[in-house]
Structures are given as structure tokens and as C-alpha cells.
Amino acid sequence: MKVLLVEDEVRLGQATAELLEFEHCTVDWAQDGNEALQYFNSSHVNSYDIIILDWMLPGLNGIEICKILRQKYNFQGGIIFVTAKGEEEDCIRALDSGADDFIVKPYKIKELTARLKAICRRKSKPFIDNVYVQNAITIEREKNTVSFGSHRLVLRKKEFALFEILFINLNHILPRETIFEKIWADKLETGRESLDSHIYSLRKKIKTFLPQVKVRMIKNIGYVMEIEAND
């Protein structure tokens, strides 16, 4: 995994870079926003799998850098904010600027690397021959089906698309706008209430078939799919 670390705290930056390298990552370290932009200009920015981005930086702050990465450089890799900020509005702001995840200082390196690996899995193509299996649940894109054991549920196209994106991103909160733009890309004029009504319909269909699967609304952010452990 190739990582660009953007962190102005020298001790934290050095320790994080060394620990990530111990976890078999290749790390470039920038200590402010302008130095980070030099890395983008001097190399192919999309060669990085992940960018770890401090929020408060000298010069350009993390939010500004994130927007430049997504809008100017069309960066397709993962971006995770690392910050002392932990309020809900800060999380929303980070996600809205184009980040994939958000971790609050102080953090453990094992948690950080786990989040980095999870983002890389989500960014990589998850399907082989249109079939994806997780937690003994199989989804088949061509047939719009969800299977568990000998049971099989056929969903309508939009319902399946919702199940698919939430299932692939299991335990990860997806912003409402991200879900809407992915699934209604061909009909962006459709009212945002369509998402809520389709979520309601999806919940009803999986309630009996997959009672262990829960789709939760995260207030002011979006939705997350979780699988409850069997008693």
C-alpha cells in the first residue's frame, strides 16, 4: 500500500510513518499543505492508494487539500482525515469535502491501518464474475439476488443497488449524497425522498429473510448496514 502522510506534528508524523512502514506500507511524508501539493505535482497523484490528511495544517488546511485532490487532480484513492476535531459537524464537513473516513486523535496505529485497509478494499473492484460473498451472504449482480443458505431473495433493481452498496461497505457510514449519486446517477432530478422510500422498502423485504442484517440511519449523515451476531 502506497501512502502519502500529511502531518505537521513532527513527532507524530515520524512515528506514524515508521509504524506504517513496519506494517509494510510505502510512505511519503509531507509536513504542510504546500509540501503535499509538491508531491502531487512531482508524481502521479493516483499512484497513492491512500492519503492520510491532518485537518489543521500550516498554509492550506486539510479541507482545502481534500477538495483540490478530488476536483483538480481527480484523485481516485482513499482519503482519511486525522484530527483532534471530533464533533458531528466536523465529520460531515470532512465527508462532504471528499474524504472516505475520519479518525480522531489520539489513535492507535492498528486502528489506523485497519481503516486504511478497509478503504482500499472498498476502492478496489469487489466483484468476480458479478458475485460477491461476505458473512455467508451472496449477492449476484446480474440476477439482482441475495442468497443466504438455501434461501434466495430477488430484489428490484434500485433495491438491489442499495443493498449492494451498503453490503460492500458493511459497517461503514455512507453519506446520503454519495448513495443517491451512485444509484440515481441517471436521474439526479429525482427527489431525495426516493432514497428514504427505497430504504424503507428494502428493510421490509430483508426483515424476515435476513433478520441479522440491519440498515441504520445516521442522523444528518447517511446510512450504514450492520450484521448482528447470532446469539
N, C-alpha and C positions, 0 to 999 in steps of 0.2 A: 504494500500500500504506500503510495507516494503522498506525503502530507506537506502542506505549507502552514506553518505555525506563525500567527501574527500576534505577538505578545510583547508589551513594553516593559513588564517587570522582569528584570534580568535574571534573578534567582529562579523565579517560577518558569520563565521561558527556557532557561538552560536545563533545569530539572525535567521539565516536560519533554523537551527534545531528546534528552538522554534516555528517559524511560520509554518513549515511543520507539526509539531505535532498538532498545532492548526487546521490545515487542515485535521486532522485525519490520518496522516501518522505515522508509527513507524520508528524512525530514529536512526541509529548508526552513530557516527561522528568520523572520523579519521583525524588527523591533518598533516599527511605527508604520503608519499608513502609506507614507511616501515610499519607504523601502519595499513595502509589499507590492506597490504598483510597478516598481523596477523589476521585480520578479515576473510580473505579468508581461512587461514589455520585452524582457530579455529571453523569455522562453515561451513555449506554447502553453498557455494557461490551462488548457484542457488535458495536459499531461498529469495534472494533480488529481488524485482520487478524492481528496478531502482538503478543505481549508478550515483550520481552527482559528477563529476570529475573536479577538478581545473586543469588547464593546467600547471601552474608554481608551483611546489612543491619542498620542500627540499628532497634530495635524488632522488628517482625515479620520473620522471615527468609524467604528465598525459598521454602523448602519449605512454610511456613505459608501464604504468599500464594497459592502454586500450588493448594493444597488448597481455599482459600476461593474462588478463581476457578472451579474445576471444580464444587465441591459447592454453594456458596451462590449463586453468580451463574450457574451452568450455562454458563460461557464456552465457546464452540464453536470459537474461533480457535486459532491456534498459540501454543505457549509454548516458548521456548528458554532454557535455563539458561546463564548466562555466569559462570564461576567459576574460581578458582585451583585448585580441587579437581580431581583427575584420576584417582582410584582407581576400580577397577571397582565397588566397593560404593557409591560416590557416584553413579555413573552409574545404577545400579539404583535407588537411592533417588529420584533425580530423576524417572526414568521412572515409578516406582510412584506418585509424588505427582500425576502427570497431565501431565508435560512431554512434548513431542514430540521434543525434541532437546537436545543437551548440547555446549557448546563450551568449551574450556579457555583461559584467559588465559596468555600474550598471544596475540591472534589478529589476523588481517588482515581489514580491512573487507570485502574482496572475498569471503573465505571466509564471513564472517557473512551478507552479503547473498545469497550463493548458497544458503546453508542456509535463509534466510527465504523465498526464492522457492520452494525445493523443498517446504517445509512448506505454503505457500499452494497449490501445485499439488495436493498430496495432500488438502488440506482441501476444495478445490473439486470439483464433480461431474466425474469423469473420463470419463464415457460420453456419447456422442452416438449416439442410436438403438441403444443397447446394444452398440456396437462400440468397441473401444479398440485403437490401434496404437502400437507402440513398438519400436524396433530391428528393424524389418521383421517383427515378430511381431504377429499379430492375434488378439485374443480376442473371442468373441461370447457374451455372457451368456445370451441366450435359448436358444442351442444347446449351451452348455457345451463349446465347441470352442476349440482353439488351432491357428492356422494359420501355416505358415512356407513361403513359396513355394507350390508346388503340393501340399504335404503338409498333412494335416489330422488332428488328434488329438482324439478325443471322450473327455472325462473324466466320471467320475461326479460327482454334484452337489457333494459335500464336497471332492473332489479339485480340482474347478474353482474352488470358492470359495477354497481355499488358494492355488492358482496365481494367481487374480485379485488377492487382497490383497497377495501378495508381489510380483507383477509390477508393479502400480500403484505400490508403494513400493520400486521397484528400488533396490538399494544402501543401503537404509535398514533398520536393525535394528528388528524388531518384537518387543516383549515377548511371551512365551508367553501371558500372561493376556489381552493385547489380542487376539491371534489367536483364542484359544479363545472369548472372549466375543462376538466378531464372528460367528464361524462356528457356534458351538453355543449361540447365544442362546436357542434354543427348547428346549434340553436341557442346562441347566447342571449337572444331576445326573450327566451322563456323565463317566466317569473321564478325568482329564487325559492318560492314556496314549493315548487316542484320537487326540490331536493328533500324537503321535510316530509312531503306526502309519500314519496318513494321509500324513504327510510321507514315510515310507519308501515307501509305495505310489506316491506322486507322483514321487518320484525315479526309481523303476524305470521308470515309463512315459515320462518325458521323457529318460531317459539316451540312448536310441537316436534318438528323434525330434528332440530339441533338445540335443545334446551340449554346446553352448556355454552352456547355462543351468545354473547351479549353485545349489542350496539348501543354505546352510551353517548349522549350529547354532552359536550364540554361547553359550558355557558360562555358565550361571546367568542368562541374559537371554532369549534367544529365537532367532529365525531371520532370515536375510537372503537374498534372491535376488540373484545377480550374473550378468552375462553376460560370458564371457571373449572377448577379442578374437581374431579368426581370425589364424592365422599367415600 
